[in-house]
Amino acid sequence: MKNVNDEIMITYIYDENAITEKTEIELKANSSIQYYGKEEKEATASVNDKKELTEQIGDIVTLELGLNTSELYKGYMETENGKKTAFTSYLNLNIGYSELMDKLIFKDETSYVDERGNIFPSNASYTYIKMEKENLIEILGEDGYINVISGSGELITTINKDNLEYKFEEAKEDLMFETSKPKTEGILRLENGREIKPLEYSKAQIEKFVSYRVNLVTNISKDNTIIIRGMDSKDISLKNPETKAELTINKPNISTVIKNEAVELRVTLKSTDSSSMLYKNPKLEIVLPSYVKTINIENVKLLYEKELVLTNANMYRNENGNIVIRVELSGSQTKYNEDVIAEGATLVMEADITADELTPSKTEKVYLNVVNENEDEIRSFETEMKFIAPTGMVTVNQISNYNEKAENATAISGKKEVGEIDTYAGAKKALVSMRVINNYDYECNNIRILGRTPFAGNKSIKTGQDLGSTFTAKVVSKIEATLGVRNEDITVYYSSNRRSK
């Protein structure tokens, strides 16, 4: 053949520490070709050169470590009787030159990192190992395998096309993986289930840890010699658990005209997973809406809890006039809840609730404030209570300070209300007020209100029925708006006609 050139690729393998930032390497090689034809000929070539390397120009294996989560909570890690904290690691080895290796030896190591960057070794155990059949055959061949070896050198199992997943009866620590010779280039993928044991360090130390580090460490072997070492790292952010609770009301719709009986208030102190802070001597306060006039609690029960004890329950009114239910428990939780029925310790209060009759139809917040001695701050949670008032326009007529007892007589939407004045009582300056509450679902404008002050023989404007009034009151001050409207937006007409409509 004429005009044909043969190219020979020469690969130099150096120790990982041989190449620094700027390294000069010496290249020496000789090649010869013997040609046998009518006459014997020999072609030779040689190279004698120096090259300066300033960067890596190729990878035999590129490592990529994947994780199923970017954050983990410390709850199980810092609890004596806690569960193990689980995560999954994905080991991806991108093989660039399969001919340059006999096998890969790799493992994923774990450690804690504190706020100052200090490293604390951790032995996260393995719960399972698996890979895909197509991937194994593609990279390692039909007879390819990965040996799983313990820290003491014992063969635990072999992953091959007939055994693609292995689940450990008891979680194992400190494993190493060793492959057969790769048959081609490509990405070899392996999935590992991992678990972190509780209290590998003291609770005080764990509180200072900010991340959990996983290192994928790989050795490339040729002729039983480690020729290249590589590593890839990923950090999982560690988060402190938080106090969690929930308040639910089984009958959140509260009537304003009748007593609401057998209303159940249920507080759940959540402790089902590592994101929840366990409780120590918790104190709870339920702040009811100001529209709640009275509440009668029949009993308070603590359910689904063995380590906390109910010690006190009482009620008071706060500075805003809201009724507050206060409950105190004592004890310290040491383990997470495993009850499938509830999410944690549950307080159940059965109560009868009466709302203020003047309450409009509206939805109000009910607040739950929780103090947990395992945490420095007060946590607040909320739910809703919906007050149901009569529909339409609700009128409220009230007269107060009309007798020596300074009593109030209030009539709502035409409901009859009788107030009594003591015989031979002296003159009193009473206050007459009228309120109109809009319980429609829309805004009402240009409202006209017709009312009468008390006088003897007074009759209902709507029905003409005698109201039984036995005295006549004299108006001594002008009518003014006090709530929901400005005086400049209203016009007041006065009439001495007792039958005006």
PEMOPE-V487486 format. One record per pair of residues at least 4 apart in sequence whose C-alpha atoms are under 6 Angstrom apart, sorted by sequence separation. I is the first residue (numbers start at 1). J is the second residue. D is the distance in Angstrom with one decimal. If there is no record, write none. Layout:
I|J|D ; I|J|D
This chain:
19|23|5.9 ; 36|40|4.8 ; 113|117|5.6 ; 114|118|5.5 ; 134|138|6.0 ; 136|140|5.6 ; 137|141|4.3 ; 140|144|4.5 ; 149|153|5.7 ; 150|154|5.1 ; 159|163|5.3 ; 160|164|5.8 ; 221|225|5.2 ; 317|321|5.4 ; 318|322|5.5 ; 411|415|5.2 ; 460|464|4.7 ; 35|40|5.7 ; 113|118|5.5 ; 137|142|5.1 ; 149|154|5.5 ; 159|164|5.4 ; 221|226|4.4 ; 271|276|5.4 ; 317|322|5.3 ; 401|406|4.1 ; 411|416|5.9 ; 459|464|5.3 ; 460|465|5.2 ; 35|41|4.9 ; 76|82|4.7 ; 113|119|4.8 ; 149|155|4.5 ; 220|226|5.6 ; 221|227|5.8 ; 317|323|4.6 ; 401|407|5.7 ; 411|417|5.3 ; 459|465|5.3 ; 481|487|5.5 ; 34|41|5.9 ; 35|42|5.8 ; 76|83|5.4 ; 112|119|5.8 ; 149|156|5.5 ; 220|227|5.8 ; 316|323|5.8 ; 317|324|5.8 ; 337|344|5.7 ; 371|378|5.1 ; 400|407|5.8 ; 459|466|4.3 ; 34|42|4.5 ; 112|120|4.9 ; 148|156|5.5 ; 220|228|5.2 ; 316|324|5.4 ; 370|378|5.7 ; 400|408|4.3 ; 459|467|5.1 ; 33|42|5.5 ; 111|120|5.4 ; 148|157|5.4 ; 219|228|5.9 ; 315|324|5.5 ; 370|379|5.2 ; 399|408|5.8 ; 458|467|5.8 ; 33|43|5.1 ; 111|121|4.3 ; 148|158|5.9 ; 219|229|4.6 ; 315|325|4.6 ; 369|379|5.8 ; 399|409|5.4 ; 409|419|5.7 ; 32|43|5.5 ; 111|122|4.5 ; 147|158|4.5 ; 218|229|5.7 ; 314|325|6.0 ; 315|326|5.9 ; 369|380|4.5 ; 398|409|5.6 ; 458|469|5.9 ; 32|44|4.2 ; 110|122|5.4 ; 146|158|5.7 ; 218|230|5.2 ; 251|263|5.7 ; 314|326|5.4 ; 368|380|5.6 ; 398|410|4.3 ; 457|469|5.8 ; 31|44|5.6 ; 146|159|5.0 ; 217|230|5.9 ; 313|326|5.6 ; 368|381|5.0 ; 397|410|5.7 ; 456|469|5.1 ; 31|45|5.2 ; 145|159|5.5 ; 217|231|4.5 ; 250|264|5.5 ; 313|327|4.4 ; 367|381|5.9 ; 368|382|5.7 ; 397|411|5.2 ; 456|470|4.6 ; 30|45|5.9 ; 145|160|4.6 ; 216|231|5.3 ; 249|264|5.7 ; 312|327|5.7 ; 367|382|4.5 ; 396|411|5.8 ; 456|471|4.6 ; 30|46|4.3 ; 216|232|5.2 ; 249|265|4.9 ; 312|328|5.1 ; 366|382|5.5 ; 396|412|4.5 ; 455|471|5.3 ; 456|472|5.2 ; 29|46|5.6 ; 215|232|5.7 ; 311|328|5.7 ; 366|383|5.3 ; 395|412|5.8 ; 455|472|3.6 ; 29|47|5.3 ; 215|233|4.4 ; 248|266|5.2 ; 311|329|5.3 ; 365|383|5.9 ; 366|384|5.5 ; 395|413|4.8 ; 403|421|5.4 ; 454|472|5.7 ; 455|473|5.9 ; 28|47|5.4 ; 214|233|5.7 ; 247|266|5.7 ; 310|329|4.5 ; 365|384|4.6 ; 394|413|5.5 ; 454|473|5.6 ; 28|48|4.6 ; 68|88|5.4 ; 214|234|5.5 ; 247|267|4.6 ; 309|329|5.4 ; 364|384|5.7 ; 27|48|5.6 ; 67|88|5.8 ; 213|234|5.8 ; 246|267|5.6 ; 309|330|5.3 ; 364|385|5.4 ; 27|49|5.1 ; 67|89|4.7 ; 213|235|4.4 ; 246|268|5.2 ; 308|330|5.6 ; 363|385|5.8 ; 26|49|6.0 ; 27|50|5.8 ; 66|89|5.7 ; 67|90|6.0 ; 151|174|5.3 ; 212|235|5.5 ; 245|268|5.4 ; 308|331|4.6 ; 363|386|4.2 ; 26|50|4.5 ; 66|90|4.7 ; 151|175|5.8 ; 212|236|5.0 ; 245|269|4.6 ; 307|331|6.0 ; 362|386|5.9 ; 25|50|5.7 ; 65|90|5.9 ; 150|175|4.8 ; 211|236|5.3 ; 245|270|5.3 ; 362|387|5.4 ; 25|51|5.4 ; 65|91|5.1 ; 149|175|5.7 ; 211|237|4.4 ; 244|270|5.4 ; 307|333|5.6 ; 361|387|5.3 ; 24|51|5.5 ; 149|176|5.1 ; 211|238|4.8 ; 361|388|4.9 ; 24|52|4.2 ; 64|92|5.1 ; 133|161|5.5 ; 148|176|5.9 ; 210|238|5.1 ; 361|389|4.9 ; 402|430|4.8 ; 23|52|5.6 ; 148|177|4.9 ; 360|389|5.7 ; 401|430|4.9 ; 23|53|5.2 ; 63|93|4.9 ; 147|177|5.6 ; 400|430|5.7 ; 22|53|5.8 ; 62|93|5.9 ; 147|178|5.1 ; 400|431|5.3 ; 22|54|4.6 ; 62|94|4.9 ; 146|178|5.4 ; 244|276|5.9 ; 290|322|4.7 ; 399|431|5.5 ; 21|54|5.6 ; 61|94|5.4 ; 131|164|5.6 ; 146|179|4.3 ; 243|276|5.7 ; 399|432|4.4 ; 61|95|4.5 ; 130|164|5.5 ; 145|179|5.8 ; 241|275|4.5 ; 242|276|5.1 ; 243|277|4.8 ; 288|322|6.0 ; 398|432|5.8 ; 61|96|5.5 ; 130|165|4.1 ; 145|180|5.6 ; 241|276|5.0 ; 242|277|4.8 ; 288|323|5.6 ; 398|433|5.3 ; 60|96|4.7 ; 129|165|5.6 ; 144|180|5.7 ; 241|277|4.9 ; 60|97|5.1 ; 129|166|5.3 ; 287|324|4.6 ; 397|434|4.6 ; 128|166|5.5 ; 286|324|5.5 ; 396|434|5.6 ; 128|167|4.3 ; 286|325|5.0 ; 396|435|5.0 ; 128|168|5.8 ; 285|325|5.5 ; 305|345|4.9 ; 395|435|5.8 ; 127|168|5.4 ; 285|326|4.5 ; 304|345|5.2 ; 395|436|4.7 ; 140|182|4.6 ; 284|326|5.7 ; 394|436|5.8 ; 139|182|5.7 ; 140|183|5.3 ; 284|327|5.2 ; 303|346|5.0 ; 394|437|5.0 ; 127|171|5.0 ; 139|183|5.7 ; 283|327|5.9 ; 302|346|5.7 ; 393|437|5.7 ; 126|171|5.3 ; 139|184|5.5 ; 283|328|4.6 ; 302|347|4.6 ; 393|438|4.9 ; 125|171|5.6 ; 126|172|5.1 ; 301|347|5.6 ; 393|439|5.9 ; 125|172|5.0 ; 282|329|5.5 ; 301|348|5.2 ; 392|439|5.0 ; 125|173|4.3 ; 281|329|5.5 ; 300|348|5.7 ; 391|439|5.3 ; 392|440|5.1 ; 281|330|4.2 ; 300|349|4.6 ; 281|331|5.3 ; 299|349|5.8 ; 280|331|5.8 ; 280|332|4.2 ; 298|350|5.7 ; 279|332|6.0 ; 297|350|5.8 ; 298|351|5.6 ; 279|333|5.5 ; 297|351|4.1 ; 278|333|5.7 ; 296|351|5.3 ; 296|352|5.1 ; 295|352|5.6 ; 295|353|4.5 ; 131|190|5.1 ; 294|353|5.9 ; 294|354|5.2 ; 130|191|5.4 ; 293|354|5.6 ; 129|191|5.8 ; 293|355|4.9 ; 129|192|4.7 ; 292|355|4.5 ; 293|356|5.2 ; 128|192|5.8 ; 272|336|5.7 ; 291|355|5.7 ; 128|193|5.1 ; 271|336|5.5 ; 272|337|5.1 ; 291|356|5.5 ; 127|193|5.1 ; 271|337|5.5 ; 126|193|5.7 ; 127|194|5.8 ; 126|194|4.7 ; 107|176|4.9 ; 125|194|5.5 ; 106|176|6.0 ; 125|195|5.2 ; 106|177|5.3 ; 124|195|5.3 ; 272|343|5.7 ; 105|177|5.7 ; 124|196|4.7 ; 105|178|4.5 ; 270|343|5.3 ; 271|344|5.1 ; 104|178|5.7 ; 270|344|4.6 ; 104|179|5.3 ; 269|344|5.3 ; 103|179|5.4 ; 268|344|6.0 ; 269|345|5.2 ; 103|180|5.3 ; 268|345|5.8 ; 103|181|4.7 ; 268|346|4.5 ; 288|366|5.2 ; 361|439|5.9 ; 102|181|4.7 ; 267|346|5.6 ; 287|366|5.9 ; 267|347|5.0 ; 287|367|5.1 ; 266|347|5.6 ; 286|367|5.6 ; 266|348|4.6 ; 286|368|4.6 ; 265|348|6.0 ; 285|368|5.7 ; 98|182|5.6 ; 265|349|5.1 ; 285|369|5.2 ; 264|349|5.6 ; 284|369|5.7 ; 98|184|5.5 ; 264|350|4.5 ; 284|370|4.7 ; 98|185|5.7 ; 263|350|5.7 ; 283|370|5.9 ; 262|350|5.7 ; 263|351|5.2 ; 283|371|5.1 ; 96|185|5.4 ; 262|351|5.4 ; 282|371|5.5 ; 95|185|5.1 ; 262|352|5.6 ; 282|372|4.7 ; 95|186|5.3 ; 261|352|4.3 ; 94|186|5.5 ; 260|352|5.5 ; 280|372|5.8 ; 94|187|4.1 ; 260|353|5.0 ; 279|372|5.8 ; 280|373|5.3 ; 93|187|5.3 ; 114|208|5.6 ; 280|374|5.8 ; 93|188|5.1 ; 114|209|4.0 ; 115|210|5.7 ; 259|354|4.9 ; 92|188|5.7 ; 113|209|5.6 ; 114|210|5.3 ; 92|189|4.7 ; 91|189|5.7 ; 113|211|5.3 ; 91|190|5.1 ; 256|355|5.1 ; 90|190|5.9 ; 112|212|4.6 ; 90|191|4.7 ; 111|212|5.9 ; 256|357|5.2 ; 89|191|6.0 ; 111|213|5.2 ; 89|192|5.3 ; 110|213|5.5 ; 88|192|5.7 ; 110|214|4.6 ; 88|193|4.7 ; 109|214|5.6 ; 88|194|5.7 ; 109|215|5.0 ; 87|194|5.4 ; 108|215|5.2 ; 86|194|5.7 ; 108|216|4.3 ; 86|195|4.4 ; 107|216|5.9 ; 85|195|5.3 ; 107|217|5.5 ; 84|195|5.8 ; 85|196|5.0 ; 106|217|5.5 ; 84|196|5.4 ; 106|218|4.1 ; 84|197|5.1 ; 105|218|5.7 ; 105|219|5.0 ; 104|219|5.9 ; 104|220|4.9 ; 103|221|5.4 ; 102|221|5.7 ; 78|198|6.0 ; 101|221|5.6 ; 102|222|5.1 ; 77|198|4.1 ; 78|199|5.2 ; 101|222|4.8 ; 76|198|5.8 ; 77|199|5.5 ; 78|203|5.1 ; 254|386|5.9 ; 255|387|5.9 ; 256|388|6.0 ; 252|385|4.9 ; 253|386|4.8 ; 254|387|4.7 ; 255|388|4.8 ; 256|389|5.3 ; 252|386|5.9 ; 253|387|5.8 ; 254|388|5.8 ; 71|236|5.1 ; 73|238|5.6 ; 70|236|5.0 ; 71|237|4.4 ; 72|238|5.1 ; 73|239|4.6 ; 74|240|5.5 ; 75|241|5.5 ; 71|238|5.7 ; 73|240|5.8 ; 73|241|5.9 ; 76|274|5.3 ; 75|274|4.1 ; 75|275|6.0 ; 73|274|5.6 ; 73|275|5.3 ; 82|335|5.7 ; 81|335|5.3
